[in-house]
Amino acid sequence: MANDTFTWCVQVNASEELKVSTLQAQFGDGYKQVGSNGINTAAETWTLSCNGDIVAMKVVRDFLQNHVISSFWWTNPWGDRKLYRVKSDSINPTFVNGKFAAIAFVFEQAFAP
């Protein structure tokens, strides 16, 4: 099954959190041993938002809801095309007026479809 692609524009205030998983051992003499923890040690999380007319934002909202458990392709602000999933409790629409809406959401990097 082919993965979908998130193609909508996001606001310029996108922010990334990069977590690197390591194994560490601290010794009494000040020496610290650090090693990688698995094969996918660095995982990105992106806090994002989109806005526009309600009809267009409903399509974005539907995409986000459908991709909580299935991954999709997205090109992040660094220009890297990677797999992501929508964080399950992160979809937050706001209705600015009767015809305009904004949606905040979080993408978590996925390592498999």
C-alpha positions in Angstrom: 0.0 0.0 0.0 1.4 3.4 -1.0 1.7 6.1 1.7 -0.1 9.4 1.3 1.7 12.7 1.2 0.9 15.8 3.3 1.0 18.6 0.8 -0.7 21.5 2.5 1.3 24.6 3.5 2.0 25.0 7.2 2.6 28.3 9.1 6.1 29.7 9.3 6.2 29.2 13.0 6.8 25.5 12.8 9.0 24.2 15.5 11.0 21.0 15.8 11.9 18.9 18.8 14.7 16.4 18.2 15.1 13.6 20.7 18.2 11.3 20.5 18.0 8.1 22.4 21.2 7.1 24.1 22.5 4.7 26.7 24.7 6.4 29.3 26.8 5.3 32.3 28.2 7.9 34.6 31.2 6.9 36.7 32.4 8.4 40.0 35.7 9.7 38.5 33.8 12.0 36.1 34.1 9.7 33.1 30.8 9.2 31.2 30.2 6.5 28.6 27.6 7.2 25.9 26.3 4.9 23.2 23.4 4.7 20.7 20.2 3.0 21.8 19.0 1.1 18.7 19.1 1.8 15.0 16.7 4.8 14.8 18.2 6.9 17.6 17.1 10.4 16.5 13.3 11.1 16.2 11.7 14.3 15.2 8.5 15.9 16.5 7.1 18.9 14.7 4.5 21.4 16.1 2.6 22.8 13.2 -0.5 24.7 12.1 -2.5 25.5 9.0 -5.2 28.0 8.4 -7.7 28.9 5.6 -11.3 28.7 4.7 -13.4 26.1 6.5 -13.9 23.9 3.4 -10.1 23.6 2.9 -9.4 23.1 6.6 -12.0 20.3 6.8 -10.0 18.4 4.2 -6.8 18.9 6.3 -8.6 17.8 9.4 -9.8 14.7 7.7 -6.3 13.9 6.5 -4.9 14.4 10.1 -7.6 12.1 11.6 -6.9 9.4 9.1 -3.1 9.5 9.7 -2.9 9.0 13.5 -2.2 5.3 13.0 -1.0 5.2 9.4 2.1 7.0 8.3 2.5 9.5 5.5 5.2 11.4 3.7 6.0 15.0 4.5 8.9 17.3 3.5 9.9 19.1 6.7 11.2 22.7 6.8 14.8 21.4 6.5 13.8 19.9 3.1 14.0 16.3 4.3 11.2 14.0 3.0 10.4 11.5 5.8 7.6 9.4 7.2 5.4 10.8 10.0 2.3 10.1 11.9 -0.1 12.6 13.6 0.2 12.6 17.4 -3.1 11.3 18.6 -4.1 14.0 21.0 -2.7 17.0 19.0 -5.4 18.0 16.5 -6.8 21.3 17.7 -9.0 23.3 15.3 -9.9 27.0 16.1 -12.7 28.8 14.4 -11.6 32.4 13.8 -15.0 33.4 12.2 -17.8 31.7 10.2 -15.6 31.0 7.2 -12.0 30.8 8.5 -10.4 28.2 10.6 -6.9 27.3 12.0 -5.7 23.8 12.9 -2.8 23.1 15.2 -1.3 19.6 15.2 1.9 17.6 15.9 3.8 15.3 13.6 5.9 12.5 15.1 8.5 10.8 12.9 7.6 7.3 11.9 10.2 4.6 10.8 7.8 2.2 9.1 4.6 2.5 7.1 
